[in-house]
Amino acid sequence: MFRVTLLLIGALASPCIVAADDPSTFVRFVEEPTSTCVSRDGVQILVRNAHPSRTLRVWLDRYHMGVGTGDRSRSDLKPGAEPEPLGCSRSLTGPQEWRLVRATFVD
Protein backbone atom coordinates (compact mmCIF):
# COMPACT_ATOMS: atom_id res chain seq x y z
CA MET A 1 0.00 0.00 0.00
CA PHE A 2 2.82 2.40 0.88
CA ARG A 3 4.54 1.82 -2.47
CA VAL A 4 1.31 2.49 -4.40
CA THR A 5 0.81 5.76 -2.51
CA LEU A 6 4.34 6.92 -3.39
CA LEU A 7 3.82 6.08 -7.06
CA LEU A 8 0.55 8.01 -7.08
CA ILE A 9 2.17 11.03 -5.43
CA GLY A 10 5.04 10.87 -7.93
CA ALA A 11 2.63 10.71 -10.85
CA LEU A 12 0.68 13.70 -9.59
CA ALA A 13 3.81 15.76 -8.96
CA SER A 14 5.35 14.97 -12.34
CA PRO A 15 3.38 17.55 -14.43
CA CYS A 16 4.48 20.30 -12.05
CA ILE A 17 8.11 19.38 -12.54
CA VAL A 18 7.73 19.36 -16.32
CA ALA A 19 6.02 22.79 -16.26
CA ALA A 20 8.86 24.26 -14.18
CA ASP A 21 11.34 23.08 -16.83
CA ASP A 22 9.31 24.48 -19.74
CA PRO A 23 10.91 27.78 -20.82
CA SER A 24 7.72 28.98 -22.52
CA THR A 25 6.01 29.28 -19.13
CA PHE A 26 8.37 32.17 -18.33
CA VAL A 27 7.60 34.28 -21.42
CA ARG A 28 5.36 37.25 -20.63
CA PHE A 29 3.77 39.71 -23.03
CA VAL A 30 3.35 43.18 -21.53
CA GLU A 31 1.24 46.12 -22.72
CA GLU A 32 2.18 49.79 -22.26
CA PRO A 33 0.41 52.90 -23.46
CA THR A 34 2.76 54.87 -25.72
CA SER A 35 1.85 57.98 -27.68
CA THR A 36 2.19 56.47 -31.16
CA CYS A 37 0.23 53.34 -30.27
CA VAL A 38 -2.46 55.20 -28.33
CA SER A 39 -3.00 57.49 -31.34
CA ARG A 40 -3.87 54.29 -33.27
CA ASP A 41 -6.25 53.13 -30.49
CA GLY A 42 -3.72 50.53 -29.37
CA VAL A 43 -0.93 49.84 -26.90
CA GLN A 44 2.71 48.93 -27.26
CA ILE A 45 3.40 45.19 -26.96
CA LEU A 46 6.58 44.10 -25.20
CA VAL A 47 8.01 40.71 -24.25
CA ARG A 48 9.93 39.86 -21.09
CA ASN A 49 11.51 36.98 -19.21
CA ALA A 50 9.82 36.06 -15.91
CA HIS A 51 12.44 33.48 -14.86
CA PRO A 52 14.39 34.68 -11.79
CA SER A 53 17.84 33.50 -12.92
CA ARG A 54 17.96 32.01 -16.45
CA THR A 55 18.20 33.70 -19.84
CA LEU A 56 15.55 32.81 -22.42
CA ARG A 57 15.88 32.71 -26.20
CA VAL A 58 12.50 33.25 -27.82
CA TRP A 59 11.24 33.08 -31.39
CA LEU A 60 8.11 35.09 -32.17
CA ASP A 61 5.89 35.29 -35.26
CA ARG A 62 4.04 38.49 -36.10
CA TYR A 63 0.41 38.43 -37.24
CA HIS A 64 -1.38 41.34 -38.89
CA MET A 65 -5.17 41.27 -38.97
CA GLY A 66 -5.07 37.58 -38.02
CA VAL A 67 -2.74 36.55 -40.84
CA GLY A 68 0.91 35.56 -40.40
CA THR A 69 3.24 38.08 -42.00
CA GLY A 70 6.24 35.78 -42.35
CA ASP A 71 8.18 37.96 -39.90
CA ARG A 72 9.95 35.83 -37.30
CA SER A 73 12.09 37.47 -34.65
CA ARG A 74 14.55 35.93 -32.21
CA SER A 75 15.55 37.57 -28.94
CA ASP A 76 17.60 36.69 -25.89
CA LEU A 77 15.79 37.88 -22.76
CA LYS A 78 17.87 38.23 -19.61
CA PRO A 79 16.28 37.68 -16.20
CA GLY A 80 15.22 40.92 -14.54
CA ALA A 81 15.84 42.98 -17.70
CA GLU A 82 13.46 45.57 -19.08
CA PRO A 83 10.84 44.16 -21.47
CA GLU A 84 11.76 44.25 -25.17
CA PRO A 85 9.39 46.32 -27.34
CA LEU A 86 7.84 44.53 -30.31
CA GLY A 87 5.46 47.12 -31.74
CA CYS A 88 1.95 48.49 -31.48
CA SER A 89 -1.11 46.30 -31.09
CA ARG A 90 -2.56 48.20 -34.06
CA SER A 91 -0.91 49.31 -37.27
CA LEU A 92 -2.37 52.03 -39.45
CA THR A 93 -4.47 49.38 -41.23
CA GLY A 94 -5.50 46.96 -38.45
CA PRO A 95 -4.64 44.91 -35.35
CA GLN A 96 -1.38 43.02 -35.03
CA GLU A 97 0.03 40.58 -32.51
CA TRP A 98 3.03 38.42 -31.75
CA ARG A 99 2.83 34.73 -30.95
CA LEU A 100 5.43 32.60 -29.26
CA VAL A 101 6.83 29.94 -31.59
CA ARG A 102 9.57 28.53 -29.39
CA ALA A 103 11.45 29.27 -26.17
CA THR A 104 14.64 27.72 -24.82
CA PHE A 105 16.98 28.38 -21.95
CA VAL A 106 20.29 29.81 -23.17
CA ASP A 107 22.40 28.69 -20.21
SETORSE-909142 format. One record per residue (C-alpha): residue number from 1; residue in three letters; chain; x negated, z negated, y negated. Coordinates in steps of 0.1 Angstrom, whole numbers, plus 5000, padded with zeros to 4 digits. Each point is the difference from the previous one (the first is absolute). Layout:
<site NUM ala A <X Z Y>>;
...
end
This chain:
<site 1 met A <5000 5000 5000>>;
<site 2 phe A <4972 4991 4976>>;
<site 3 arg A <4983 5034 5006>>;
<site 4 val A <5032 5019 4993>>;
<site 5 thr A <5005 4981 4967>>;
<site 6 leu A <4965 5009 4989>>;
<site 7 leu A <5005 5037 5008>>;
<site 8 leu A <5032 5000 4981>>;
<site 9 ile A <4984 4983 4970>>;
<site 10 gly A <4972 5025 5001>>;
<site 11 ala A <5024 5030 5002>>;
<site 12 leu A <5019 4987 4970>>;
<site 13 ala A <4969 4994 4979>>;
<site 14 ser A <4984 5033 5008>>;
<site 15 pro A <5020 5021 4974>>;
<site 16 cys A <4989 4976 4973>>;
<site 17 ile A <4964 5005 5009>>;
<site 18 val A <5004 5038 5000>>;
<site 19 ala A <5017 5000 4966>>;
<site 20 ala A <4971 4979 4985>>;
<site 21 asp A <4976 5026 5012>>;
<site 22 asp A <5020 5029 4986>>;
<site 23 pro A <4984 5011 4967>>;
<site 24 ser A <5032 5017 4988>>;
<site 25 thr A <5017 4966 4997>>;
<site 26 phe A <4976 4992 4971>>;
<site 27 val A <5008 5031 4979>>;
<site 28 arg A <5022 4992 4971>>;
<site 29 phe A <5016 5024 4975>>;
<site 30 val A <5004 4985 4965>>;
<site 31 glu A <5022 5012 4971>>;
<site 32 glu A <4990 4996 4963>>;
<site 33 pro A <5018 5012 4969>>;
<site 34 thr A <4976 5022 4980>>;
<site 35 ser A <5010 5020 4969>>;
<site 36 thr A <4996 5035 5015>>;
<site 37 cys A <5020 4991 5032>>;
<site 38 val A <5027 4980 4981>>;
<site 39 ser A <5005 5030 4977>>;
<site 40 arg A <5009 5020 5032>>;
<site 41 asp A <5023 4972 5012>>;
<site 42 gly A <4975 4989 5026>>;
<site 43 val A <4972 4975 5007>>;
<site 44 gln A <4964 5004 5009>>;
<site 45 ile A <4993 4997 5037>>;
<site 46 leu A <4968 4982 5011>>;
<site 47 val A <4986 4990 5034>>;
<site 48 arg A <4981 4969 5008>>;
<site 49 asn A <4984 4981 5029>>;
<site 50 ala A <5017 4967 5009>>;
<site 51 his A <4974 4990 5026>>;
<site 52 pro A <4980 4969 4988>>;
<site 53 ser A <4966 5011 5012>>;
<site 54 arg A <4998 5035 5015>>;
<site 55 thr A <4998 5034 4983>>;
<site 56 leu A <5026 5026 5009>>;
<site 57 arg A <4997 5038 5001>>;
<site 58 val A <5034 5016 4994>>;
<site 59 trp A <5013 5036 5002>>;
<site 60 leu A <5031 5008 4980>>;
<site 61 asp A <5022 5031 4998>>;
<site 62 arg A <5019 5008 4968>>;
<site 63 tyr A <5036 5011 5001>>;
<site 64 his A <5018 5017 4971>>;
<site 65 met A <5038 5001 5000>>;
<site 66 gly A <4999 4990 5037>>;
<site 67 val A <4976 5028 5011>>;
<site 68 gly A <4964 4996 5009>>;
<site 69 thr A <4977 5016 4975>>;
<site 70 gly A <4970 5003 5023>>;
<site 71 asp A <4980 4976 4978>>;
<site 72 arg A <4982 4974 5022>>;
<site 73 ser A <4979 4973 4983>>;
<site 74 arg A <4975 4976 5016>>;
<site 75 ser A <4990 4967 4983>>;
<site 76 asp A <4980 4970 5009>>;
<site 77 leu A <5018 4969 4988>>;
<site 78 lys A <4979 4968 4997>>;
<site 79 pro A <5016 4966 5005>>;
<site 80 gly A <5011 4983 4968>>;
<site 81 ala A <4994 5032 4979>>;
<site 82 glu A <5023 5014 4974>>;
<site 83 pro A <5027 5024 5014>>;
<site 84 glu A <4990 5037 5000>>;
<site 85 pro A <5024 5021 4979>>;
<site 86 leu A <5016 5030 5018>>;
<site 87 gly A <5023 5014 4974>>;
<site 88 cys A <5035 4998 4986>>;
<site 89 ser A <5031 4996 5022>>;
<site 90 arg A <5015 5030 4981>>;
<site 91 ser A <4983 5032 4989>>;
<site 92 leu A <5015 5022 4973>>;
<site 93 thr A <5021 5017 5026>>;
<site 94 gly A <5010 4973 5024>>;
<site 95 pro A <4991 4969 5021>>;
<site 96 gln A <4968 4996 5019>>;
<site 97 glu A <4986 4975 5024>>;
<site 98 trp A <4970 4992 5022>>;
<site 99 arg A <5002 4993 5037>>;
<site 100 leu A <4974 4983 5021>>;
<site 101 val A <4986 5023 5027>>;
<site 102 arg A <4972 4978 5014>>;
<site 103 ala A <4981 4968 4992>>;
<site 104 thr A <4969 4986 5016>>;
<site 105 phe A <4976 4971 4993>>;
<site 106 val A <4967 5013 4986>>;
<site 107 asp A <4979 4970 5011>>;
end
